[in-house]
Amino acid sequence: MRRLKVALTSHSERGRLGARTTNARYDGPTITAKARQTFIDSFLDKVDPTGELRLTNPDEAHRRAEATRKLHYARMAYNSVKARRLLAKKSVAPGGQTRDGANEEGSRDSGNP
């Protein structure tokens, strides 16, 4: 049996056609509604693993879940800043020059006194 070799571009083209067909048929929020709800519920599960708080005080459970969600995004932002700063430090050469030729203060220096 002979296998046909399909170019990678044709796979990506077929995938692109499929995605555009789906987007033409359905609204974006409709497609992702279940995933978004599952994501939100994951925060409820973190603050109330037994489900007891949701039964006794649902408003408090949702308040805590919202706070946990905000904490999640704040941590992501913090880690992003930390990573960018680390990369910026690594891109500074020992002589104080960055990869683009500017010194640490951001001004360009010809190196001549």
Backbone as JSON, one array per atom type, in Angstrom:
{
  "sequence": "MRRLKVALTSHSERGRLGARTTNARYDGPTITAKARQTFIDSFLDKVDPTGELRLTNPDEAHRRAEATRKLHYARMAYNSVKARRLLAKKSVAPGGQTRDGANEEGSRDSGNP",
  "N": [[0.84, -1.18, 0.0], [0.54, 2.16, -0.8], [1.53, 5.22, 0.61], [0.31, 8.49, 0.55], [2.12, 11.46, 0.49], [1.38, 14.29, 2.15], [1.7, 17.69, 1.91], [2.79, 19.86, 4.53], [1.72, 22.39, 4.44], [-0.72, 22.02, 3.19], [-2.14, 20.73, 5.16], [-2.3, 22.74, 7.07], [-3.73, 24.59, 5.62], [-6.15, 23.23, 5.26], [-6.95, 23.08, 7.92], [-7.26, 25.8, 8.46], [-9.38, 26.38, 6.74], [-11.37, 24.83, 7.95], [-11.58, 26.1, 10.45], [-12.47, 28.62, 9.68], [-14.91, 27.94, 8.58], [-16.3, 27.01, 10.83], [-16.33, 29.4, 12.34], [-17.92, 30.91, 10.67], [-20.36, 29.69, 10.93], [-21.05, 29.72, 13.65], [-21.28, 31.75, 16.62], [-18.53, 33.27, 18.28], [-18.41, 33.48, 21.25], [-20.37, 31.58, 21.8], [-19.22, 29.2, 20.97], [-17.1, 28.92, 22.75], [-18.27, 28.93, 25.25], [-18.7, 26.78, 27.11], [-16.08, 26.08, 27.83], [-15.2, 28.49, 28.97], [-16.94, 28.64, 31.18], [-16.17, 26.36, 32.59], [-13.58, 27.11, 33.27], [-14.1, 29.28, 35.0], [-15.51, 27.9, 36.97], [-13.43, 26.37, 37.96], [-12.09, 28.03, 39.7], [-13.99, 28.33, 41.68], [-13.95, 25.73, 42.62], [-11.41, 25.7, 43.72], [-11.62, 27.45, 45.93], [-13.68, 26.34, 47.34], [-13.64, 23.33, 47.79], [-15.25, 21.22, 48.72], [-17.81, 22.0, 48.22], [-19.56, 22.91, 50.06], [-19.68, 25.61, 50.94], [-20.81, 26.82, 48.72], [-23.39, 25.92, 48.88], [-24.3, 26.89, 51.36], [-23.63, 29.64, 51.43], [-23.74, 31.11, 48.72], [-23.1, 33.6, 47.56], [-20.8, 34.46, 48.93], [-19.06, 32.41, 48.22], [-18.79, 32.89, 45.47], [-17.67, 35.45, 45.57], [-15.2, 34.9, 46.75], [-14.15, 33.2, 44.8], [-13.94, 34.96, 42.65], [-12.02, 36.7, 43.69], [-9.87, 34.93, 43.81], [-9.54, 34.41, 41.11], [-8.72, 36.94, 40.22], [-6.31, 37.08, 41.62], [-4.94, 35.03, 40.32], [-4.55, 36.15, 37.73], [-3.06, 38.39, 38.46], [-0.74, 37.2, 39.44], [0.17, 36.03, 37.08], [0.76, 38.34, 35.58], [2.77, 39.46, 37.2], [4.77, 37.46, 37.06], [5.29, 37.62, 34.35], [6.39, 40.2, 34.08], [8.65, 39.84, 35.67], [10.03, 37.91, 34.18], [10.5, 39.33, 31.79], [12.16, 41.35, 32.76], [14.35, 39.83, 33.58], [15.21, 38.82, 31.12], [15.91, 41.23, 29.95], [18.06, 41.98, 31.54], [19.86, 39.95, 30.89], [20.35, 40.56, 28.27], [22.06, 42.69, 28.33], [25.32, 43.45, 27.73], [28.56, 42.7, 29.22], [30.09, 45.11, 29.12], [28.2, 47.05, 29.42], [26.7, 47.57, 27.2], [23.78, 47.11, 25.29], [22.15, 44.65, 23.22], [21.25, 46.06, 21.01], [23.01, 48.12, 20.81], [22.72, 50.28, 22.48], [23.41, 51.89, 25.63], [22.97, 50.95, 29.16], [21.37, 52.98, 30.15], [19.92, 53.68, 28.01], [20.82, 55.43, 26.08], [22.73, 55.97, 23.12], [26.11, 55.21, 22.76], [29.2, 56.0, 21.49], [31.47, 54.93, 22.43], [33.77, 56.32, 22.52], [35.8, 58.52, 24.47]],
  "CA": [[0.0, 0.0, 0.0], [1.31, 3.38, -0.97], [1.04, 6.37, 1.37], [0.5, 9.78, -0.09], [2.71, 12.47, 1.35], [0.67, 15.55, 2.04], [2.55, 18.78, 2.39], [2.33, 20.47, 5.78], [0.91, 23.56, 4.13], [-2.09, 21.63, 2.87], [-2.79, 20.46, 6.44], [-2.64, 24.01, 7.7], [-4.79, 25.2, 4.81], [-7.41, 22.55, 5.59], [-7.31, 23.53, 9.25], [-7.73, 27.18, 8.35], [-10.73, 26.31, 6.15], [-12.28, 24.32, 8.98], [-11.79, 27.14, 11.46], [-13.31, 29.69, 9.11], [-16.26, 27.39, 8.44], [-16.89, 27.03, 12.18], [-16.58, 30.79, 12.7], [-19.02, 31.41, 9.86], [-21.61, 29.06, 11.38], [-21.34, 29.94, 15.07], [-20.74, 32.92, 17.29], [-17.36, 32.92, 19.09], [-18.75, 33.18, 22.64], [-21.16, 30.35, 21.86], [-18.3, 28.08, 20.81], [-16.22, 28.8, 23.92], [-19.03, 29.11, 26.49], [-18.47, 25.69, 28.05], [-14.7, 26.2, 28.31], [-15.14, 29.64, 29.89], [-17.63, 28.29, 32.41], [-15.32, 25.4, 33.29], [-12.49, 27.9, 33.82], [-14.64, 30.01, 36.15], [-15.81, 26.89, 37.99], [-12.19, 25.88, 38.56], [-11.79, 28.92, 40.83], [-14.93, 27.94, 42.74], [-13.44, 24.47, 43.17], [-10.23, 25.98, 44.54], [-11.99, 28.08, 47.2], [-14.69, 25.53, 48.01], [-13.5, 21.99, 47.2], [-16.33, 20.31, 49.13], [-19.09, 22.5, 47.72], [-20.39, 23.29, 51.2], [-19.87, 27.06, 50.95], [-21.73, 27.17, 47.63], [-24.75, 25.63, 49.33], [-24.69, 27.72, 52.5], [-23.48, 31.06, 51.14], [-23.23, 31.17, 47.34], [-22.5, 34.91, 47.26], [-19.44, 34.45, 49.48], [-18.27, 31.5, 47.39], [-18.49, 33.59, 44.22], [-16.76, 36.54, 45.89], [-13.87, 34.3, 46.93], [-13.7, 32.69, 43.5], [-13.54, 36.14, 41.87], [-10.74, 37.15, 44.25], [-8.87, 33.95, 43.4], [-9.32, 34.64, 39.68], [-7.89, 38.15, 40.11], [-4.99, 36.7, 42.09], [-4.35, 34.24, 39.25], [-4.08, 37.05, 36.69], [-2.01, 39.24, 39.03], [0.48, 36.39, 39.45], [0.64, 35.91, 35.7], [1.36, 39.61, 35.21], [4.01, 39.58, 37.97], [5.75, 36.54, 36.47], [5.63, 38.15, 33.03], [7.31, 41.32, 34.3], [9.89, 39.26, 36.19], [10.71, 37.25, 33.06], [10.99, 40.36, 30.87], [13.31, 42.01, 33.39], [15.46, 38.89, 33.53], [15.69, 38.83, 29.74], [16.56, 42.52, 29.7], [19.37, 41.93, 32.19], [20.71, 39.03, 30.13], [20.7, 41.15, 26.97], [23.07, 43.71, 28.53], [26.67, 42.88, 27.69], [29.38, 43.11, 30.36], [30.54, 46.5, 28.97], [27.07, 47.96, 29.58], [26.0, 47.75, 25.94], [22.72, 46.15, 24.99], [22.31, 44.03, 21.9], [20.98, 47.02, 19.95], [24.06, 49.13, 20.79], [22.47, 51.33, 23.47], [23.91, 51.52, 26.96], [21.9, 50.59, 30.09], [20.46, 54.11, 30.34], [19.12, 53.8, 26.8], [21.41, 56.3, 25.08], [23.77, 55.33, 22.31], [27.44, 55.72, 23.08], [30.15, 55.54, 20.47], [32.58, 54.28, 23.09], [34.9, 57.25, 22.56], [35.68, 59.45, 25.6]],
  "C": [[0.89, 1.24, 0.0], [0.7, 4.52, -0.17], [1.3, 7.65, 0.59], [1.11, 10.75, 0.9], [1.99, 13.78, 1.09], [1.54, 16.64, 2.64], [1.92, 19.4, 3.64], [1.43, 21.67, 5.5], [-0.53, 23.16, 3.8], [-2.85, 21.28, 4.15], [-3.21, 21.78, 7.1], [-3.74, 24.73, 6.92], [-6.14, 24.56, 5.12], [-7.88, 22.95, 6.98], [-7.88, 24.93, 9.25], [-9.15, 27.22, 7.75], [-11.75, 25.83, 7.17], [-12.59, 25.37, 10.03], [-12.69, 28.24, 10.93], [-14.74, 29.22, 8.89], [-16.98, 27.43, 9.78], [-17.24, 28.45, 12.58], [-17.72, 31.4, 11.89], [-20.37, 30.88, 10.35], [-22.02, 29.46, 12.79], [-20.69, 31.21, 15.57], [-19.59, 32.48, 18.2], [-17.69, 32.6, 20.54], [-19.58, 31.91, 22.8], [-20.24, 29.13, 21.81], [-17.51, 27.84, 22.09], [-16.95, 28.88, 25.25], [-18.73, 28.03, 27.52], [-17.06, 25.77, 28.65], [-14.57, 27.35, 29.29], [-15.8, 29.32, 31.21], [-16.81, 27.3, 33.24], [-14.15, 26.12, 33.94], [-12.94, 28.65, 35.07], [-14.94, 29.04, 37.29], [-14.55, 26.36, 38.67], [-11.79, 26.75, 39.75], [-12.74, 28.64, 41.99], [-14.46, 26.65, 43.41], [-12.22, 24.69, 44.05], [-10.62, 26.55, 45.9], [-12.98, 27.24, 48.0], [-14.67, 24.11, 47.45], [-14.63, 21.04, 47.56], [-17.68, 20.74, 48.6], [-20.01, 22.97, 48.83], [-20.7, 24.79, 51.22], [-20.85, 27.5, 49.86], [-23.17, 26.93, 48.02], [-25.2, 26.58, 50.43], [-24.63, 29.21, 52.2], [-22.9, 31.23, 49.74], [-22.58, 32.51, 46.99], [-21.05, 34.97, 47.74], [-18.54, 33.53, 48.66], [-17.87, 32.18, 46.09], [-17.54, 34.76, 44.45], [-15.33, 36.01, 46.04], [-13.3, 33.78, 45.61], [-13.22, 33.84, 42.62], [-12.21, 36.68, 42.37], [-9.61, 36.22, 43.84], [-8.54, 34.11, 41.92], [-8.43, 35.87, 39.48], [-6.46, 37.88, 40.57], [-4.24, 35.93, 41.01], [-3.77, 35.16, 38.17], [-2.99, 37.99, 37.2], [-0.69, 38.47, 39.08], [1.05, 36.22, 38.05], [1.34, 37.19, 35.25], [2.71, 39.8, 35.92], [5.1, 38.7, 37.36], [6.2, 37.0, 35.09], [6.64, 39.29, 33.15], [8.67, 40.8, 34.76], [10.69, 38.63, 35.05], [11.27, 38.28, 32.08], [12.2, 41.08, 31.45], [14.54, 41.11, 33.36], [16.06, 38.84, 32.13], [16.42, 40.12, 29.43], [17.93, 42.54, 30.34], [20.34, 41.06, 31.41], [21.16, 39.64, 28.8], [21.72, 42.27, 27.1], [24.43, 43.04, 28.6], [27.48, 43.39, 28.88], [29.85, 44.56, 30.29], [29.42, 47.51, 29.13], [26.29, 48.2, 28.31], [24.92, 46.7, 25.78], [22.95, 45.61, 23.6], [22.11, 45.03, 20.77], [22.0, 48.17, 19.92], [23.84, 50.26, 21.77], [23.06, 50.9, 24.79], [22.72, 51.3, 27.89], [20.91, 51.72, 30.29], [19.61, 54.36, 29.1], [19.71, 54.7, 25.75], [22.5, 55.55, 24.33], [25.1, 56.01, 22.62], [28.42, 55.15, 22.07], [31.31, 54.82, 21.1], [33.8, 55.15, 23.16], [34.71, 58.21, 23.73], [35.46, 60.86, 25.17]]
}
